[in-house]
Every structure is written in structure tokens, then in C-alpha cells.
Amino acid sequence: MSVLGSSLSFARRLLSALALVLLAAPAVAQPVTGGGADARLHLGPLALDPRLSVRDVGIDTNIFNDAEAPVRDFTAVIGPELDSWVRLGRLYWSGTSAVRWNYYRENRSQRSIDLAQDGRLDLDLGIVMPFVRGHAGRTRQRPNLEIDARVQLDTRDLAGGFGLRFGPSTFVSLEHGARQVEFGDVRLGEATLAETLNRTETASRVALQRALTPLTTLNVAAEYRSDDFETAVDRDSESYRLVGGLDLRPLALVAGRALVGVRSFRPDSPMAPRFTGTVADVELTYQFRDLTRLMGLVARDIDYSYDPAQAYYVSTAWRLSAIQALGPGWDITAHAGRTRLAYRSRLDATIDERDRRDHVLVYGLGFGRRLGTDMRVGVEIEYGTRRSSVRDRTYEGLRGGGTFSYGF
């Protein structure tokens, strides 16, 4: 049985056990609490929260990120989403359904519809809380900063586990699952993305959460992961990750999360270099006198390169954003960010393929107005540039247009 099949079988057995326990308990519909308590629609035990965004309604001066002959087009992105919650007795469901339509007036080949569905089932047995979660998505976008082409990507994720309560302030969770990554047969360089990147990621994770104050929670997590590639089997690998940090609730002066740790990446092939280094996932917001909001993001991790000569790359990114209220309903926004892609070449790569570094810079400015508590309209402009030791990966572009959001 394949690794993914074994994980799917495990999750199905756990889901069956949840159903048996549910049948043994009174199946009484209860009002939704927790995440669904503030939903816009309530229908008995069902809570729904619809959202809609219309953005990038304007001009993109380089839709293909081309270094030699940039192409301009009129674009728009329409994205409805729906959050849902259901509580039946001890069983609790939460999910998100999303659709995104990407429109290009002249270049019809770039038009696409993206679909995504996330869901999670929790069974509250008091001290023990079994759960199953899953994700299915199909997109035709740039999957990361390395790949400039809009390519089809199918992802499926299924995991199960359980949580344990130790008193009012300590919670431990254990989880095992698998994620399948499938690209379309788009050729970039020497091979197709399907040949170099299609894989199954299997992971086991244990996490500890401990409330330090009513607004601050300590998080510590350890994870083991193995990646098995369909075709490029010399890319198979194992990795270990240990991270820790804080979750800060919105009522705090500083809100968000800050997780920092270490990852040890061990490829099976002796031609691929190993990696042991810092990883980070930090996203914090600071509110000053209800008029100014500052947001900072830092992210660092590794990912596989589509180039067979490159084993992987280390992505280090930061982004700063500011929102300043100007008066009743009006605001101005600004952001700046930088990402560095540091490639780690295979040991058998040629000299020209080694020591590659790419740098992506973005700057943006916008202003808007809120129409009530749920709607906002605005205009945004963003300039992006990429510098690389590979000549055809250097480009720049400007895009700007109107935005409309409901419920975000």
C-alpha cells in the first residue's frame, strides 16, 4: 500500500470511530459557538459567513514576468468564500469553501477558475478530542516566487489525530497525515513540473499549547516528515522540525503569532546537500490609538526547485505594512517587502549552475473607504522587481487597480 493510501486508511478509520461515538451520544443540535458565533447567518445548528472580494481591477504591465518583452493586460480577480460551522451534540464541523475567477481581457489563455475546500471534524469527549481534517484544491496560478508561469496544481491533504486536555491551560495534540502534490505537464527547462515536483508528503506532528495569560499562549511543536517523489526519486528526503513561540490574541496590544525554530533536512541522494538551519513563521500586528496599524511578517523555510540542477532553495522573506486612518471611513495603506531565494545546488551541478541568488522586492500604496462595517472600496498600486544571476529571470512590473471587499 502506498504511503498516501496508508494515511488515508488511517484517517478513514478515525472518522468511522468518530461516527460510532457520535451515534452513542445524544445527537442534539446546539447553537454554534467558538469561531461561528459571530457569523452573519445562523440557521439552527448551521452558521454561515459569506465573503466576497473583487481586486486587481486594472492594468498589469508585465503579466508573464518577462525580462525581454513585457506584456500588458487588463485584469480582475473575483473571489467569493464561505465559512461554515455546524454543531451536533459533541461533533463540531468547521470548513471554508472558496472560488476565485482570474480574468485577463486580451490573454485568454491566462484565465482560470481556482477551487478550494477545507474542512475539519472535532469530537469533544472532554479530556480527549479526536479530529479529522482535510483539504482539496485545484489552482492555475504561480505556486511560489520561483515559478513565474501560471500552472495547474492539484493538492489533497488528509490527516487525523486527537487532542488531550491537561487542566484548564494545557492542551497537547498528536496528528498524522499525508499531502499529495500534483502539477500539470508544463515544461520548464529540461523537464516538466510533474516529473520534477509531483510527490507525497507524509508527516507526524506533536504540539503543546499552554495558556500563559488570558491573551498569550505558548506553542511548541515537533514534526517528522518524509517526501516521496513519483518520478524524481533521487529527491526523496526526510526532515525534522522543532519550533516554538507565542500566539497573541487580538485584544492584546500586539496580536498575531511568532514561531521560530530549526529544521534538519536530509535528502536520500548523496548528491543533494543537507540543510540544518533556522525556520520562522512570524506575523504580528501593532495597534496604536485606534488610528494606526502596523503589521510585520517574517518567513523562512526551504522548498524544492523545479530545476533538476538545484536540490532546493532557502526562502527568507520579510514584509512591513501600515494602515493609517484619515477620517470617518477613510484610510491609506503602504507596504514593502523583500524575499531572497538562496539556491542549494546538487554536488554534480556545473559551475555555472551554482551559487544562484534571486531577490524579489515589492512596494505598494493604496487608499480606500469603508462603507459600513462589512464593505470596503479602494485603489491600490504595486511595483515589483526581481534580480537574479540568471538573466531571463530578471524583470520588473507595475500593476494597479480598484478593489472591493465584503466581509473581510
N, C-alpha and C positions, 0 to 999 in steps of 0.2 A: 504494500500500500504506500502511496506517495506521502510525503511529509504533509502536504496540504490536506490530503484525504484523511490522514490520521487526526489532524487538528479539527477538521470539520466533523468527523465522527465523534470526537470528544465533546464538542460544543453541542451536537445534537443530543447526546446522552444527557448532558447537563440540562438542556431545555426540557427534555422529557421528564426529568426529575422535578423541575420547577412546576410543570403542569400537574404532576401527581400530587405534590404538596398543596398546590392551589385548589385542586378538587377536594382535598380532605379538609380544607378550611372554608369557612362561610364566604361565598362569592358575593359580597355585598358591595355595591357601588358606593364610593366615598368621594366627597369633593376633592379636587386636585389641590395638593399643597406643594410646597417647595418651588421648583422652577416654574411651574404652571400657574401659580397663584395670581400672578399679575398679567395673565394672558388676556387678550382683548375679547375673546369669545369663550363662553362656558356653556356646554350642553350636557348637563348631568355630570357624569364622571369624566367627560371629554373636555379638554381645554385646547384652544387653537390660537395661535398668534401669527397672523399673516404679515408679510413684509414685501416691499417692492422697491427696487432701485433702478433708475434709468441714468446711466453715466456715460462719460466719454462721447457725448453727442457733439461731435465737432470734427476737427481735422487732425490726422496723424501724418506727419511729414515723412515718416520712414517706417511703413508698416511691416517691411521684411527685415528691418535692421541690417540693411545692405551698406557695405562700405564704399562701393563704387557708384551705384545708380539708385539712390533712394527713390521710393515710390510713395506718392501722396494719395490719401483717400479720405472720404467722409465715413466716419464710424459711429456706432452706437452699441451699447450693451444694455440689455434689459434682463433683469434678474429677479423673478418672484421667488419667495421662500415661504415655507410654512413649518412652524414648530408645533408639535402636538404632544400632549400628555394624557394618559389615562391611568386611573387608579381603580382596581377591582380587588377589594379585600386587601390581602397582603402583597398583591402583584402590582408593580408600577412600571409603566411604559413611558419612554420619552424618545422623541425622534425629530428629525429635520428632513424635509423634502425640498429640493432646490432644482430650479431650471434656469439656464442662462442662455439667451439668444444673442449671438455675436454677429453684428451686421456690418458689411462693407459695401458701399454703393457700387464701386467700379469692379473691384476684385472679388467676384462672386465665389471663387474657389476658397476664399478665406472665411466665408460664412459658416457658422456651425451652431449646433444646439448642444449644450452640456447638461448632463443629468447627474444627480447625486442623491442618495438616500442613506441616512444614518439612523440607527435605532438601538435602543438598549432596554432590556428587561431586568428588573430587580425584584427579588422576592425577600421581603422583610420578615425574618424569623426571630427577631430580637437581637440576640448576640451574633448570629450567623446571617449573612446576607448573600446568597448566591446570585449570580448575574450572568447574562449573555449579552454581547454587543456585536454589531455588525455594520459593515459599510459596503456599498456598491456604487461605482461611479464610472461614467464614460465622458471624457472630455476631448476636445481638439484644440489645445492651447499650447503655449510654451510651458513645458513641465517644470523648468528651472531656468536659471540665468545662463547655463551653458548652452542649451539648445535654443536656437533662435527660430526654428521652424515651428509652425503650429501642427502638431502631430496628434494622432489618435492615441489615447491612453485609457486602458481599462484597468480598474483596481477593484479588488474584492478582499474584504477583511472580515474575519470571523474569530471571535475569542470568547472565552468563558472563564469563570473563576468564582471566588467568593471573598467576602469581607468579614472581618471579625472585630467586634466592638470590645474594647477593654476599658470599661468605665466610661464616663461622660466625655472624656477629652482625647482618647486614643483609639485609632482605627488602623487596622492592618488589612491589606488586600493582597491576594495571590491570583495571578492570571496567566493563562497560556493561550496562544492563538497563532494564526498564520495570515499573511498578507500576500496576495498574488498580484504581480505587476506584469501587464502585457501591453507592449507597444505595437503599433501598426508597422507594416513592412515599408517603412520610409528609409531610403538610403541616405546616410550622411557619412561622407568619407568613404572608407574602404568596405563597410558592411552596413546592413540595415540595423535599425534600432532594436527590432525584435531579436536579431541574432546576438547583439551585444548586451542588451539590458533586461530581457524577459527573465523573470526569476520568481522564486517563492521565498519569502522571509518568515521564518518561524522564531517566535520569541516567548520566553518565560520571564515573568516580572514579579517582584515582591516590593511592596511600598508601605511606608509608615507615615501616618498623619497624626500629629499631636497638636491640639489647640494650646497655644501659649497664653493668649489673651482672647477676649471676645472678637477681636479684629485680626488676629495674627495666628497663622497655622504653620507649624514646621513640617516640611515634606522631605523624606529621604526615600530613594528608590534604587534598586539594583536590578539589572536586566542582563540576560544572556540571549544572544540572537545568532542564528545561523542562516546564511543566504545560499540558496541552491539555484544555479542558473540552468535554463533549459538547454541552451546551445553552448555558450561560452563557459564551459565547466571549469576552465582554469581560473575563473573569477570567484569560485566558491570561497566562502570565508566564514569565520566565527568572530564574534566581538562580545566584549563585556563592558558594561556601563554602570557607573555609580555616580549619582547626582544627589544634591541636597540643596535646600533653600527654604524660602518663605512664600506663603500666599497671604496677600494683604487685601482685606475686604474693602468694598467701595467707600464705606463710611470713614475709613482711615484717611489721614492727610495725604499719604502716599498709598496708592492702591495698585494691585496687579500681582505679578509673580516674579520671582528671581530664583532660578535654578542654575547651579554651576557644579561641574563635576569633571570626571575623567572617563575616557573611552579607550579601550585597548582593542585594536582591530588586527586580526590575524588571518591574512589570506592563506589559502591552501597552497597556492603556487609559490615556489621559491623565487620566481622572477618578479613577484609583486612585493614592494617594500611594506614592512609592518608600520603601524602607527600607534603611538600611545601619547595622548595629549588632552588638553582641556576642551570640554564642550560646554556650551552655555545656552540657556533659553531665558532671557530676561525681557520683561515688558512691564514697565512701570508708568504710572500717571500721577502727576502732582497738581493739585488744585489750589489756586491762590485767589482768595477773596471772591470766589464765585464768578470772576471775570476772566481769569487766565488759566488755561490748562496746558501743561507741558507733558509730553509723552516721549519716552525713550525706549528703544529696542536694541538689544544685543543678541546675536545668534551666532553660534559656531558649531560646526559638525562636519562630517565627511559624507561624500556621495560618490557614486560611480560615474565615471566619464564614459561617453559613447565612443570615444576614440580608443581603439584597441591598444595603442602605444601608451596610453595613460591608465594606470591602475585605478586611480580615483583622484579626487581633489578635495582640499580643505577649504570650506566656505566660511569666511569671517565677515559678518555684516553688522553695521550699526545704522540707526535711523533716529532722527530727532524731529519732533513735530510740535507745533504750538497753535493753539486756538485762542483768539482774543475777542471777547465780546465788545461790540462797538455801540450798542444801544439796544432798545427793545427788539429782540429777534434777530439782529444783525451780528455777523461775526466775520473775522478774517482768519485764514489759516495759512501756514507755511510749513514746509518740511524739507529736509535734506538727508541724504543717506549715501552710504558707500559700502560696497561689497568687494572683497578680494577673493579670487579663486586661485589657490596655490595648488598646482598640479603635482602629483607624485607619479613619475614615470616608471614604467617597468624597467627592470635592470637590463633587459636586452633591447631597449629602445635606442635609436640612433642619437647622436649628439644634438642634432637639430630639434629633436622632439623632447629634449629635457629642459628643466628649469623654466617651464612656462608659467607666467603670471598674468592674470586678467584683472582689470579694475573697472568696476561699474559705478558711476556717480549719477545721482538723480537730485533734482531741485524742483520744488513745486510751490505754487502760490495760488490762493483762491479766496473767494468771499461768497457769502450766502446769507440766506434769511430763513428763519424758522416760521412756519405757518401753523401755529398751534403747537401741541406737544408731540405730534407724530410725523409732521411733514417738514421737509427742508428742500429749498431750491438754491442752486448756486452755480458758479462758474469756476473752473479750475484749469490751470496751465502747468505742464510738467516738461522739463527738459532733461534728457538722459544722454549720457555718453559712455562709451566703452573703449578702453585702451588695452591692447593685447600685443604680445610678442608675435602672434600670428596675424599677418597683415589683413586678411579678409575678415577677421573678427573685430576690427576696429570700426566704429560707426558712431553717429550721433543723430538725435531726432528730437522734435518738438511736437507735443500734442496738447490739445486743449479743447474744451467744450463745456456744455451745460450738464448739470446733474439734478436729479430729483430723487428723493427717497421718502418712503413711508414706513414707519415702524422701526427704523434703525436707530 
